[in-house]
Amino acid sequence: MRIIGCDLHARQQTIAMLDSDTGELEEKTLEHEGDTVREFYSALPGPILVGIEATGSMQWFLELMEELGIECRVGHPQKIRKAETRKQKHDRRDARLLLTLLTENRFPTIWMPSTEQRDLRTLLRHRHQWVRLRSRVQHTLQSMALNHGLRRGRSLWSQAGQHALRALPLAPHASERRKALMTLYPRLQESIEQRPDARRLMTHPGVGPITALATEVFLGDPLRFIDGKAVASYIGMIPSEHSSGDRQRLGAMSKQGNALLRYLWCEAAMHAVERDPELKRFYRRKLVQKGLGKARVAAARKLGIRLWIMMRDQIDYQEFCRRGKARQESGSVHAGMPDRDSGPAAQ
């Protein structure tokens, strides 16, 4: 078996390769020009294990390893840095460090989404950019409609309003933007219809198709989280901490997670608190104690943990509420669970 520590960069990679049968160690640098990397890895006899440090430009390399049938592990950058005590740092040393962690079974492997999930993540981010752009376009279209005597207010975005809007003569760029947005939404809706977990999450009040799909593809396998605190930590909805001895200091939100999912949970939480008595009481209590910003984040975190529980147990909202009532009656309460006064109808 060949074990390879790969220090991956945008233009090149430095590798340290160990043959576990012969003990032979080889170090070399591969340029990312042409088919050099593909030819090198495809010529190696298997089995092969490759370890790399997580980086923003690794996607093409992961796809290549998957195509060649090579096992590739992605390591947590901070944990890899902690494994090296010496101050010297260069590509060969980094590659040897990765190799050492792999051979000693200390490599800090992180979870990676599947190819399908990565593609859906791209679609969600792309749509989110379009939504932000659409808000600006809507203001422009409203202005155009008013200038043409079409005064519909919010009903301009209804089916009848859209039909009337299509009949208006618009500038070429505004017409192209409108066409692109209308084309993108059916693709996203089709993806949701094919994913039962996303449809199940939509049964929770305040959770729309975008939030449901984003939760499902960005969290991935729900069983990899041991509890709700781990979910909140993964998304970055816990306070940063700097403690020493018996003195604990908590700072601002860590934000060491997916920014888009945090944003969607915060938006969905504001809709959920209007329909859920438990979330509303929780939000109002935090509003008095902590203020608007922290109360909103706390409600979003509670909602996110609820969605994770629904994914983990593969249950819909009604079953979630039923279990919540049973836990209240037995005295065993978990984070995100509704109280006994909040049932399916109430939420």
Salt bridges, closest charged atoms under 4 A:
ASP7 OD2 - HIS9 NE2 2.88
ASP19 OD2 - ARG2 NH2 3.53
GLU27 OE2 - ARG96 NH1 2.92
GLU53 OE1 - ARG81 NH2 3.60
GLU66 OE1 - ARG118 NH2 3.75
GLU67 OE2 - ARG38 NH1 2.86
GLU71 OE2 - ARG73 NE 3.15
ASP91 OD1 - HIS9 NE2 3.17
ASP94 OD1 - ARG81 NH2 3.51
ASP94 OD2 - LYS89 NZ 2.93
GLU104 OE1 - ARG106 NE 2.78
GLU116 OE2 - ARG195 NH1 2.96
ASP197 OD1 - ARG200 NH1 2.53
GLU216 OE1 - ARG195 NE 2.46
GLU267 OE2 - ARG296 NH2 2.57
ASP276 OD2 - ARG306 NH1 2.73
GLU278 OE1 - ARG281 NH2 3.72
GLU278 OE2 - LYS302 NZ 3.82
ASP313 OD1 - ARG312 NE 2.90
ASP313 OD2 - ARG323 NH1 3.15
GLU319 OE2 - ARG322 NH2 2.65
GLU319 OE2 - ARG323 NE 2.95
ASP339 OD2 - ARG281 NH2 2.30
